[in-house]
């Protein structure tokens, strides 16, 4: 159960009908609130009772209306609280505009809530975040750490609205953090690239999409340390410079969970130089190049990600990279779903690879993945395309409904294919030509539009077949 900072609601009494619903909701939430509907003031000074209430409260809520902005008493309460803030900067003054009017300069320079045209319950989402505190919190830092129900788990809170967190920028929080600390990022848009060069956790608050990191001329996140974790973030690289990615992982073990990652420059995620991250339950899409590009001995585990709509391959693996991919959806790309080349390896199990503009899986120039129990279907060219000395082991996959062949092999491609179900494809089940070859054992090759096999004469010496159902 959340604990809230104490608050004083300053308002014009002519506005009681407007402010009552806010006071009632805050009281219902359990906010320690001072709210006076009947003006006890006389003269031109605050009475002792009101002065004491202002001194006791951590937050001044100013309910902004035309009447409030011309009220002597509201102005006096604001000025008195500003004096208290000067002596204790952990206090917060939060204007809440509940009727159309111009905020005076002294309020407009602060973070404020615009309630005009919004329901009380919708406005409460903003006010609750500003008023939540850990039990016994006595400073703005302690209060801001409590902004979620898991406050004690975080070393600091980032909130772009100055005064509502320990830091207004993620970069400042990262620079100040000690290795191993956890940072909570409140909802909002945070501009500029970020370098994570020490072990940290960076967690977005709220619902998916509430926290967005955006950069135009840098990697949104550059990770160069031994371990870390980012979660519940929307990551957008919005520039067209192909030197930069959404997340660039140059070393270590970064865990990326429940993020939404896109990139208008290079790939959404780059993994290289032996880095071995873990990516789970992310949406990786709209990459100007690949969705995930793994190269130069990159490794890692990718599980349960949705990878779609990328310009190049959803997954590209090359130069001795060797990741493991399980239970991912790789689809609707503008090239192949998966491309493995230049001695790339990798283990693919139980992935769904479909509706890509070229082949579901393309393997070339010494690439040699291991693919088991995958669905490779409804791609606009081949299910599997192996060429230019591509190799690999393909076992127990379902390869069906592709526009061209289930498996096309040429130019000294030489896969080993066992116990696959290769059915209902637009050409042959297996099409081998131009010195292509391979081992084909125990595959089901029935019900393809042009039959089970098309093996050119020059390729027949390179093809070994046994136990296939035709």
C-alpha positions in Angstrom: 0.0 0.0 0.0 1.4 3.4 -1.0 2.3 6.0 1.6 1.9 9.6 0.6 3.6 12.9 1.4 1.4 15.4 3.3 -0.1 18.1 1.2 -1.8 21.5 1.7 -4.4 22.4 -1.0 -4.4 26.1 -1.8 -7.5 27.3 -3.6 -10.0 30.1 -4.0 -13.1 29.4 -2.0 -15.2 30.4 -4.9 -13.9 27.3 -6.6 -15.0 24.8 -3.9 -17.3 23.0 -6.4 -14.2 22.5 -8.7 -11.7 21.5 -6.0 -14.0 19.3 -3.8 -13.7 16.2 -6.1 -9.9 16.4 -6.0 -9.8 16.7 -2.2 -12.3 13.9 -1.9 -10.2 11.6 -4.1 -6.9 12.4 -2.3 -8.6 11.8 1.0 -9.9 8.5 -0.3 -6.4 7.5 -1.4 -5.1 8.2 2.1 -3.1 11.4 1.3 -2.6 13.5 4.5 -4.3 16.5 3.2 -5.2 19.9 4.6 -8.2 21.3 2.7 -10.2 24.3 4.1 -13.6 25.0 2.5 -14.5 27.9 4.8 -12.1 30.8 4.9 -11.2 31.6 8.5 -8.8 34.4 7.6 -9.2 38.0 8.6 -6.8 40.9 8.1 -3.7 40.5 5.9 -1.7 37.8 7.6 -2.0 34.0 7.8 -3.4 32.8 11.0 -1.3 30.6 13.3 -3.3 27.5 12.4 -2.7 27.9 8.7 0.9 28.9 9.2 1.4 25.7 11.2 -0.4 23.6 8.5 1.9 25.0 5.8 5.0 24.3 7.8 3.8 20.7 8.5 3.1 19.9 4.9 5.7 18.6 2.4 3.7 19.6 -0.7 1.7 22.7 -1.7 -1.0 21.9 -4.3 -2.1 25.2 -5.9 -5.5 24.7 -7.7 -5.1 27.2 -10.5 -8.2 29.0 -11.8 -8.8 32.7 -12.7 -10.3 33.2 -9.3 -7.3 31.6 -7.5 -4.8 33.7 -9.5 -6.5 36.9 -8.2 -6.9 35.7 -4.6 -4.9 37.5 -2.0 -4.9 34.4 0.2 -3.7 32.0 -2.5 -0.9 34.4 -3.4 0.0 34.7 0.3 0.1 30.9 0.8 2.3 30.5 -2.3 4.7 33.1 -1.1 4.8 31.6 2.4 5.5 28.2 1.0 8.2 29.5 -1.3 9.9 30.8 1.7 9.7 27.4 3.4 11.1 25.8 0.2 14.1 28.2 0.3 15.0 26.8 3.7 14.1 23.2 2.9 14.5 22.4 -0.8 12.9 18.9 -0.3 9.5 20.6 -0.3 7.5 20.7 -3.5 5.0 23.2 -5.0 2.8 21.6 -7.6 0.3 23.8 -9.6 -2.8 22.0 -10.9 -4.6 24.0 -13.6 -8.3 23.1 -13.3 -9.8 25.9 -15.3 -8.5 27.8 -18.4 -6.1 30.6 -17.4 -2.6 31.8 -17.8 -0.1 30.6 -15.1 1.9 33.4 -13.5 5.7 33.2 -14.1 6.4 31.9 -10.6 4.3 28.8 -11.2 4.8 28.3 -15.0 8.5 27.7 -14.4 7.7 24.6 -12.2 6.4 21.2 -13.2 2.6 21.5 -13.2 -0.4 19.4 -14.0 -2.9 20.5 -16.6 -6.3 19.1 -15.6 -8.3 21.1 -18.2 -10.3 18.7 -20.3 -9.3 15.7 -18.2 -11.2 13.6 -15.7 -10.3 13.7 -12.1 -9.2 10.0 -12.1 -6.9 10.7 -15.1 -5.3 13.7 -13.3 -4.8 11.5 -10.2 -2.4 9.4 -12.1 0.0 12.4 -12.2 -0.7 13.5 -8.7 -0.3 10.1 -7.1 3.2 9.8 -8.6 4.1 13.2 -7.3 2.7 12.5 -3.8 3.8 8.9 -3.2 6.5 8.5 -0.5 8.2 5.7 1.4 7.0 5.4 5.0 9.0 7.8 7.1 10.5 9.6 4.2 11.8 13.0 5.2 13.5 14.3 2.1 12.7 14.8 -1.5 15.3 12.1 -2.4 13.7 9.6 -0.1 10.3 10.6 -1.3 11.1 10.3 -5.0 12.6 6.9 -4.5 9.2 5.8 -3.2 7.4 6.9 -6.3 6.7 3.3 -7.1 5.6 0.6 -4.6 9.0 -0.9 -4.8 10.9 2.2 -3.7 13.4 0.5 -1.5 14.7 -1.6 -4.4 16.1 1.5 -6.2 19.1 3.6 -5.5 17.6 6.6 -7.2 14.7 7.9 -9.3 15.0 9.8 -12.6 12.1 12.1 -13.5 12.3 14.7 -16.2 10.0 17.0 -14.1 12.6 18.6 -12.0 12.0 18.3 -8.3 10.1 15.0 -8.6 13.1 12.7 -8.7 16.7 12.5 -7.7 17.8 13.4 -11.2 16.1 14.9 -14.2 18.3 13.0 -16.8 19.3 9.4 -17.0 22.8 10.3 -18.0 23.3 12.2 -14.7 21.9 9.3 -12.7 24.2 6.8 -14.5 27.2 9.1 -13.9 26.5 9.3 -10.2 25.6 5.7 -9.6 27.8 3.1 -8.0 28.3 -0.2 -9.7 25.4 -2.6 -9.1 22.8 0.0 -8.3 19.2 0.0 -9.7 17.8 3.1 -11.3 14.0 3.7 -11.7 13.1 6.0 -14.7 9.7 7.7 -14.4 7.4 8.0 -17.4 8.3 10.6 -20.0 10.6 11.3 -23.0 14.4 11.4 -22.4 16.5 12.7 -25.3 20.1 11.9 -26.1 22.4 8.9 -26.3 23.4 7.0 -23.1 26.6 5.1 -22.4 26.4 2.4 -19.7 30.0 1.8 -18.6 29.4 0.3 -15.2 27.2 -2.6 -14.0 23.7 -1.1 -13.5 20.0 -1.8 -13.8 17.8 0.7 -15.6 14.1 0.1 -15.2 11.2 2.0 -16.7 8.3 2.8 -14.5 4.6 2.3 -15.5 3.1 0.7 -18.5 4.8 -0.3 -21.7 5.5 2.9 -23.7 5.4 5.2 -20.7 9.2 5.7 -20.7 10.9 6.6 -24.0 14.6 7.0 -24.7 15.3 8.7 -28.0 18.5 9.8 -29.8 19.2 11.1 -33.3 23.0 11.2 -33.6 24.1 8.5 -31.3 23.4 4.9 -30.1 20.4 5.3 -27.8 22.2 2.9 -25.4 25.9 2.0 -25.8 26.8 -0.9 -23.4 30.5 -1.4 -22.6 30.7 -3.1 -19.3 30.5 -6.6 -17.8 26.8 -6.9 -16.9 23.6 -5.0 -16.5 19.9 -5.0 -17.1 17.4 -2.7 -18.9 13.7 -3.3 -18.7 10.3 -1.8 -19.7 11.8 1.0 -21.9 10.9 2.2 -25.3 14.1 2.8 -27.3 14.0 4.9 -30.5 17.0 5.7 -32.7 15.4 8.4 -34.9 18.3 9.7 -37.0 19.3 8.3 -40.4 23.0 8.0 -39.6 23.9 4.3 -40.1 26.7 4.4 -37.6 24.2 4.2 -34.8 21.9 1.5 -33.4 19.1 1.4 -30.9 21.2 -0.7 -28.4 24.8 -1.4 -29.2 26.3 -4.1 -27.0 30.1 -4.2 -27.2 30.9 -6.4 -24.2 29.5 -8.3 -21.3 26.1 -9.7 -20.4 23.3 -7.1 -20.7 19.8 -8.3 -20.0 17.1 -6.6 -22.1 13.6 -7.4 -21.0 10.1 -6.1 -22.1 11.5 -3.2 -24.2 10.3 -1.8 -27.5 13.3 -1.1 -29.8 13.3 0.6 -33.2 16.0 2.3 -35.3 16.1 4.6 -38.3 19.9 4.4 -38.6 21.5 0.9 -38.5 20.1 -2.2 -36.7 17.8 -2.1 -33.7 20.3 -4.2 -31.6 23.9 -4.9 -32.4 25.9 -7.6 -30.5 29.6 -8.0 -31.1 33.1 -8.5 -29.8 32.2 -11.6 -27.8 29.3 -9.9 -26.0 26.7 -12.4 -24.7 23.5 -10.6 -23.7 20.0 -12.0 -22.9 17.0 -10.6 -24.7 13.6 -11.6 -23.5 10.0 -10.5 -24.4 11.1 -7.5 -26.5 9.5 -5.9 -29.6 12.3 -5.3 -32.1 11.1 -3.7 -35.2 11.4 -1.0 -37.9 15.2 -1.3 -38.2 16.7 0.6 -41.1 19.0 -2.5 -41.4 18.6 -5.7 -39.3 16.5 -6.2 -36.3 19.3 -7.9 -34.4 22.8 -8.0 -35.9 25.2 -10.4 -34.2 28.8 -10.4 -35.5 32.5 -10.7 -34.5 32.0 -13.6 -32.1 28.9 -12.2 -30.6 26.8 -14.7 -28.6 23.8 -14.4 -26.4 20.3 -15.8 -25.7 17.2 -14.5 -27.4 13.9 -15.8 -26.1 10.2 -14.9 -26.7 11.0 -11.7 -28.7 8.7 -10.3 -31.5 11.1 -9.3 -34.3 9.3 -7.8 -37.3 9.2 -5.1 -40.0 13.0 -4.7 -40.4 14.5 -3.5 -43.7 17.2 -6.2 -43.8 17.0 -9.5 -41.9 15.1 -9.9 -38.7 18.2 -11.8 -37.4 21.6 -11.5 -39.1 24.6 -13.6 -37.9 28.1 -13.5 -39.3 31.9 -13.6 -38.6 31.9 -16.5 -36.1 29.0 -15.2 -34.1 27.0 -18.0 -32.3 23.8 -17.0 -30.4 21.0 -19.1 -29.2 17.4 -18.2 -30.3 14.3 -19.9 -28.8 10.6 -19.2 -29.1 10.9 -16.0 -31.1 8.6 -14.7 -33.8 10.6 -13.4 -36.8 8.3 -12.0 -39.4 7.2 -9.4 -41.9 10.8 -8.3 -42.7 11.6 -6.7 -46.1 14.4 -9.3 -46.7 15.0 -12.8 -45.2 13.8 -13.6 -41.7 17.2 -15.0 -40.8 20.5 -14.5 -42.6 23.6 -16.5 -41.5 26.9 -15.9 -43.4 30.7 -15.6 -43.1 31.2 -18.5 -40.7 28.3 -17.5 -38.5 26.8 -20.2 -36.4 23.9 -20.3 -33.9 21.2 -22.6 -32.4 17.6 -21.9 -33.4 14.9 -23.9 -31.6 11.1 -23.5 -31.6 11.0 -20.2 -33.4 8.2 -19.0 -35.7 9.7 -17.6 -39.0 7.1 -16.3 -41.4 5.8 -13.7 -43.9 9.2 -12.4 -44.8 9.7 -10.8 -48.2 12.6 -13.2 -49.2 13.4 -16.5 -47.7 12.5 -17.5 -44.2 16.1 -18.6 -43.6 19.1 -17.7 -45.8 22.5 -19.3 -45.3 25.7 -18.4 -47.3 29.5 -18.1 -47.3 30.2 -20.8 -44.7 27.3 -20.0 -42.4 26.2 -23.1 -40.6 23.4 -22.8 -38.1 21.7 -25.6 -36.2 17.9 -25.4 -36.6 15.5 -27.6 -34.7 11.7 -27.6 -34.2 11.1 -24.3 -36.0 8.1 -23.2 -38.0 9.3 -21.7 -41.3 6.3 -20.8 -43.4 4.4 -18.4 -45.6 7.5 -16.6 -46.7 7.4 -14.8 -50.1 10.3 -16.8 -51.6 11.9 -20.0 -50.2 11.5 -21.5 -46.8 15.2 -22.2 -46.5 17.8 -20.9 -49.1 21.3 -22.3 -48.8 24.0 -21.0 -51.3 27.6 -19.9 -51.7 28.9 -22.8 -49.5 26.3 -22.4 -46.9 25.9 -25.4 -44.6 24.1 -26.2 -41.3 22.0 -28.9 -39.6 18.2 -28.7 -40.0 16.2 -31.2 -38.0 12.5 -31.7 -37.1 11.4 -28.3 -38.6 8.0 -27.6 -40.3 8.7 -25.9 -43.6 5.4 -25.2 -45.4 3.4 -22.7 -47.4 6.3 -20.8 -48.8 6.0 -19.2 -52.3 9.0 -20.9 -53.8 10.7 -24.2 -52.7 10.7 -25.5 -49.2 14.5 -25.7 -49.5 16.6 -24.2 -52.3 20.3 -25.2 -52.5 22.9 -24.1 -55.0 26.5 -22.9 -55.4 28.1 -25.6 -53.3 25.6 -25.2 -50.5 25.6 -28.5 -48.5 23.1 -28.7 -45.6 22.2 -31.8 -43.5 18.4 -32.0 -43.3 16.7 -34.7 -41.2 13.1 -35.5 -40.2 11.7 -32.2 -41.5 8.1 -31.8 -42.7 8.5 -29.9 -46.0 5.0 -29.6 -47.4 2.6 -27.3 -49.4 5.3 -25.1 -50.9 4.9 -23.3 -54.2 7.7 -25.1 -56.0 9.4 -28.4 -55.1 10.0 -29.6 -51.6 13.8 -29.5 -52.3 15.4 -27.8 -55.2 19.1 -28.5 -55.8 21.2 -27.1 -58.6 24.5 -25.3 -59.6 26.7 -27.8 -57.7 24.6 -27.7 -54.6 24.3 -30.8 -52.5 23.6 -32.1 -49.0 22.3 -35.0 -46.9 18.6 -35.5 -46.8 17.3 -38.2 -44.4 13.8 -39.1 -43.2 12.1 -35.9 -44.4 8.4 -35.7 -45.4 8.3 -34.1 -48.8 4.6 -34.7 -49.8 2.1 -32.2 -51.2 4.4 -29.6 -52.8 3.1 -28.1 -56.0 6.0 -29.2 -58.2 6.8 -32.4 -56.4 9.2 -33.6 -53.8 12.5 -33.0 -55.7 14.2 -31.0 -58.4 17.8 -32.0 -58.5 20.0 -30.8 -61.5 22.3 -33.4 -63.1 25.4 -31.5 -61.9 24.2 -31.7 -58.3 23.2 -35.3 -58.2 26.7 -36.6 -57.2 26.6 -34.2 -54.2 23.2 -35.3 -52.9 22.7 -38.2 -50.4 19.1 -39.3 -49.8 17.6 -42.0 -47.6 14.3 -42.7 -45.9 12.4 -39.7 -47.2 8.6 -39.8 -47.8 7.7 -38.5 -51.2 
